[in-house]
Amino acid sequence: MQTRREFTRAVGLGTLGMGLAPSLLYARQSPAAPSPVKDPKYRNWSEEALREAKRLGCSYADIRFTQNRSNGIAVRNGQLVTTGNIGFGQFGDEDTYGFGVRVIHSGVWGFSSSPLVAPAEITRIVGMATEVAKASAMSKKFDVRLAPVKPYDTFWQTPITVDPWNVPLADKIALLVDATTRMQKNPDVMFANAAANFNYEWKVLATSEGSFIEQVSYYTACSMSATARKDGTVKTRTYNPGTQTKGYEFLTDSDLPGNAARVAAEAVEHATAKPIGSGLKDLVLMPSHSALTMHEIIAHPTELDRIVGYEANYAGTSFVTLKDLGRLKYGSKLMNVYADRTHPGGASTVGYDDDGVEAQKWDLIREGRLVGLQTNRETAHYIGETFSRGCTFANHWRNYPFLRMPNVQMEPGPQGSPTTEQMIADIKDGVLVEGQGSFSIDQQRYNGQFGGDAFWEIRNGKKTRMVTDFTYNAITTDFWANLDAVGPPETWEHHGMGGDAKGQPVQSNRPSHGSAPMLIRRVMVGAAFS
């Protein structure tokens, strides 16, 4: 990690000429280095913690050491932004390090955590977690049931090409400044924003069942937007490659500068666009947009903790019931959706979950029928499975791990399936939708309304003008029943999302969704909501 002097020199070379106050340039910098990888003391500390939990009468225990580092850079109109939030993350560095302990005592969970990583504190936190479990047992309705898991003693790391922390700060800034400068070459662009965020997570999980798993994960995200004013109307167009478990190469491969002129021109076009009439229309959903729709009305409803009522306060439960598994007609026969924690670059890709379950891939929907759900060790028994699908995750050492969604992807159609151009040619009255925008969804993920970032009218088989203030309605099973075409494999795209909030205290993870372009027939569309 850079020293304060190196940081000042890098920023001075790249940005002091932009008029930033030097005192702001040190915002949220931390001198801490990553935790040592494969340090034997963590095995020793883990063994002591697990022995203490056993001495206290716990039937199960685990300890999870975690360090999270983030580096966020935001640029507006060629200048660094030191406050607020543009795209992904904020300017500056954050570094946090600590541990959490879970136990089962008297048939219920107990959890406690601390930022003071030392033997005496570990012993104290084990005792506190045990006391939490004992107190909770007074109101328990049933004992926790955990699906068995094979113990692992292993190390796993995200494969990356370029470590973001080895890239000079001046180079990162220069790339984002270049993107905003190119967008601002369009005279109608008022604001040009570009942002990048880099995250590093080091984690050690040790369990009383014999696992000792160390993992290192990298996440890179980027985004840019142009805000244009034309004839008194102000509109924005965004280019959002999303988040992937990759290194710095994801930022360079996303080519923000190379897309700048297009984004600026489309922002101006958006400012001159007119709304489209309401009514039933055919929709072509591009992968950059369908990730949002899949997230809300496929991924969330198939989380088993929502189905059985473990999760309700934050974003509701699910319209799916346990009896629907293997029976519910979720969509047309073209609809094939799978969950996958192994997808290269997937934002939810890991080696092992926070229960110590190895990452895997499985079907959720096959030929339109619901055939699988997202489970962890605690919930698998609700659907009669004797193994976990590996969906337990906590985003921080201080937080309790619980069920979080994996990468949820829709399979492309076979070779020879309709391309985007062929879908458009088969539409008399429709709209092509790109990018992610507003959404509103009911508490069971059944009745929703979605917007995007850019929309084009389709008339008589041709993509014509850009339109504005557009949304569409989706009653989940009716919407997917109208799935009439899915693009071929070469059109499939993967899109990681910046965050997905769940739980109380709230935690945010990074979900990921992939698809090919898809054609949905006869969808009710209308004006945007606020």
Secondary structure, 3 states (H helix, E strand, C coil): CCCHHHHHHHHHHHHHHHCCCHHHHHCCCCCCCCCCCCCHHHHHHHHHHHHHHHHCCCCEEEEEEEEEEEEEEEEECCEECCCCCCCCCCCEEEEEEEEEEEEEECCEEEEEEECCCCHHHHHHHHHHHHHHHHHHHHHCCCCCCCCCCCCCEEEEECCCCCCHHHCCHHHHHHHHHHHHHHHHCCCCEEEEEEEEEEEEEEEEEEECCCCEEEEEEEEEEEEEEEEEEECCEEEEEEEEEEEECCCCHHHHHHCHHHHHHHHHHHHHHHHHCEECCCEEEEEEECHHHHHHHHHHHHHHHHEHHHHHCCCCCCCCCCCCCHHHCCCCECCCCCCCEEEECCCCCCCCCCCECCCCCECCEEEEEECCEECCCECCCCCHHHHCCCCCCCCEECCCCCCCCEECCCEEEECCCCCCCCCHHHHHHCCCEEEEEECCCCEEECCCCCEEEECCCEEEEEECCEEEEEEECEEEEEEHHHHHHCEEEECCHHHCEEEECCCEEECCCCEEECCEEEECCEEEEEEEEEECCC
